[in-house]
Amino acid sequence: MAPRKQQEIFDATLWLVAEKGYDGLTVEGVAERSGVNKTTIYRWWPSKAALLGAALVESGVLAFEPPDTGSFRGDLVALVEQIGRLLTEPPGSDIAVAALAAAVRHPELDAGRFFADRFARERVVFERAVRRGELSASADPLLIMDLLGGAVWMRTVFRGLPLPGGFAEKAVSALLDTL
């Protein structure tokens, strides 16, 4: 499949899940919005769960580049800020919250693939920090990201509160100052 057409399918998938939720997402709706025949979609993805799972990882809408600020602390602050934008600024917020909330009720969605892909991209931040001597090689990068990302999710999604100015710096400091 041509990359441009694939991106159109992924974009249509993510917009539909943001607008209608997972239960309202249909392959027929994606086909109509993307201008592709639904048999083409089924040829590449056997179900709407598989399609949404691929769109979460492959679409440019939720993409990010790991930061390189020159310091571990700065990189973590930038990562927390990226997570904050993802969860508070449309269209990412609508897509992430709708799609990942659906994953709780629909394990076939395999949201773990989305988080595994994100963490694989974040890992470089930790590898650089170890090389620079800013982080012990025995540190648990996944735990660090779970704590920081979880703080953003808890504040924005579950509590429905805005992120105050300086939130990223405070969250990173609260964590790093205890390591």
C-alpha positions as CSV (number, residue, x, y, z in Angstrom):
1,M,0.0,0.0,0.0
2,A,1.3,3.5,-0.8
3,P,2.5,5.3,2.3
4,R,0.3,8.3,1.6
5,K,-2.8,6.2,1.4
6,Q,-1.9,4.3,4.5
7,Q,-1.5,7.6,6.4
8,E,-4.9,8.7,5.2
9,I,-6.4,5.5,6.5
10,F,-4.6,5.9,9.9
11,D,-5.7,9.6,10.1
12,A,-9.3,8.6,9.3
13,T,-9.2,5.9,12.0
14,L,-7.8,8.3,14.7
15,W,-10.3,11.1,13.8
16,L,-13.2,8.7,13.9
17,V,-12.2,7.2,17.3
18,A,-11.8,10.7,18.7
19,E,-15.2,11.7,17.4
20,K,-17.2,8.6,18.0
21,G,-15.2,6.5,20.5
22,Y,-14.1,2.9,19.9
23,D,-17.7,1.6,19.8
24,G,-18.5,4.1,17.0
25,L,-15.4,3.3,15.0
26,T,-16.1,1.1,11.9
27,V,-14.0,-0.1,9.0
28,E,-16.8,1.2,6.8
29,G,-16.5,4.7,8.3
30,V,-12.7,4.6,7.9
31,A,-13.1,3.5,4.3
32,E,-15.6,6.3,3.5
33,R,-13.5,9.0,5.2
34,S,-10.2,7.8,3.6
35,G,-11.6,7.1,0.2
36,V,-10.4,3.5,0.2
37,N,-12.5,0.4,-0.3
38,K,-13.2,-1.5,2.9
39,T,-11.8,-4.7,1.4
40,T,-8.5,-3.0,1.0
41,I,-8.5,-2.1,4.7
42,Y,-9.4,-5.7,5.7
43,R,-6.6,-7.0,3.5
44,W,-4.1,-5.2,5.6
45,W,-5.9,-5.2,9.0
46,P,-8.2,-8.0,10.0
47,S,-10.3,-6.0,12.5
48,K,-10.9,-2.5,13.7
49,A,-8.9,-3.3,16.8
50,A,-5.9,-4.2,14.6
51,L,-6.4,-1.1,12.5
52,L,-6.6,1.2,15.5
53,G,-3.6,-0.4,17.1
54,A,-1.5,0.2,14.0
55,A,-2.8,3.7,13.6
56,L,-1.8,4.6,17.2
57,V,1.8,3.5,16.5
58,E,2.2,4.5,12.8
59,S,0.2,7.7,12.5
60,G,2.1,11.0,12.5
61,V,-0.7,12.5,14.6
62,L,0.7,11.1,17.8
63,A,4.3,10.9,16.8
64,F,7.1,12.5,18.7
65,E,10.9,12.7,18.7
66,P,12.8,12.1,21.9
67,P,14.3,15.3,23.2
68,D,18.0,16.0,23.4
69,T,18.5,19.0,25.6
70,G,22.0,18.1,26.7
71,S,21.0,16.9,30.2
72,F,18.9,14.0,31.6
73,R,16.9,16.4,33.8
74,G,16.1,18.6,30.7
75,D,15.2,15.6,28.6
76,L,12.8,14.3,31.2
77,V,11.2,17.7,31.6
78,A,10.7,17.8,27.8
79,L,9.2,14.3,27.8
80,V,6.8,15.2,30.5
81,E,5.8,18.4,28.6
82,Q,5.3,16.3,25.5
83,I,3.0,13.9,27.4
84,G,1.2,16.9,28.8
85,R,0.6,18.3,25.3
86,L,-0.5,14.9,24.1
87,L,-3.2,14.7,26.8
88,T,-4.4,18.3,26.8
89,E,-4.1,19.6,23.2
90,P,-6.4,18.5,20.4
91,P,-6.3,16.5,18.3
92,G,-3.9,14.3,20.3
93,S,-5.8,14.6,23.5
94,D,-9.1,13.5,21.9
95,I,-7.4,10.6,20.1
96,A,-5.3,9.4,23.0
97,V,-8.0,9.5,25.6
98,A,-10.6,7.9,23.5
99,A,-8.3,5.2,22.0
100,L,-6.5,4.3,25.2
101,A,-9.7,4.3,27.3
102,A,-11.1,1.8,24.8
103,A,-8.1,-0.4,25.4
104,V,-9.3,-1.0,29.0
105,R,-12.5,-2.6,27.8
106,H,-11.1,-4.1,24.6
107,P,-7.8,-6.0,25.2
108,E,-7.7,-7.0,21.5
109,L,-6.8,-3.4,20.8
110,D,-3.3,-4.1,22.1
111,A,-2.5,-0.6,23.5
112,G,0.6,-2.2,24.9
113,R,2.1,-1.9,21.4
114,F,1.6,1.9,21.5
115,F,3.3,2.2,24.9
116,A,6.1,-0.2,23.9
117,D,6.7,1.9,20.8
118,R,6.8,5.1,22.9
119,F,9.1,3.6,25.4
120,A,11.4,2.3,22.7
121,R,11.7,5.9,21.5
122,E,12.2,7.3,25.0
123,R,14.9,4.8,25.8
124,V,17.6,6.8,24.1
125,V,17.2,9.5,26.7
126,F,18.2,7.0,29.4
127,E,21.0,5.6,27.4
128,R,22.5,9.0,26.9
129,A,22.1,9.8,30.6
130,V,24.0,6.6,31.6
131,R,26.8,7.4,29.1
132,R,27.1,11.0,30.5
133,G,27.2,9.6,34.1
134,E,23.9,11.3,35.0
135,L,22.1,8.1,35.7
136,S,23.1,4.8,37.2
137,A,23.0,1.9,34.8
138,S,20.9,0.0,37.4
139,A,18.1,2.6,37.2
140,D,14.8,1.4,35.9
141,P,13.8,3.7,32.9
142,L,10.4,2.1,32.6
143,L,9.6,2.9,36.3
144,I,10.8,6.5,35.8
145,M,8.6,7.0,32.8
146,D,5.6,5.3,34.5
147,L,5.9,7.6,37.5
148,L,6.3,10.7,35.4
149,G,3.7,9.8,32.7
150,G,1.4,8.5,35.3
151,A,1.5,11.9,37.1
152,V,0.4,13.6,33.9
153,W,-2.4,11.1,33.2
154,M,-3.7,11.3,36.7
155,R,-3.8,15.1,36.7
156,T,-5.2,15.7,33.3
157,V,-7.3,12.6,32.4
158,F,-8.5,11.2,35.7
159,R,-8.8,14.4,37.8
160,G,-9.6,16.6,34.9
161,L,-7.3,19.3,36.1
162,P,-5.0,21.6,34.0
163,L,-1.3,21.2,34.3
164,P,0.0,24.3,36.2
165,G,3.0,26.2,34.9
166,G,6.2,24.4,35.9
167,F,4.4,21.1,36.4
168,A,7.0,19.2,34.4
169,E,9.9,20.7,36.2
170,K,8.3,20.0,39.6
171,A,7.4,16.4,38.7
172,V,10.9,15.7,37.4
173,S,12.5,17.3,40.5
174,A,10.2,15.3,42.9
175,L,11.4,12.1,41.2
176,L,15.1,12.8,40.6
177,D,15.8,14.5,43.9
178,T,14.8,11.2,45.6
179,L,17.0,8.9,43.4
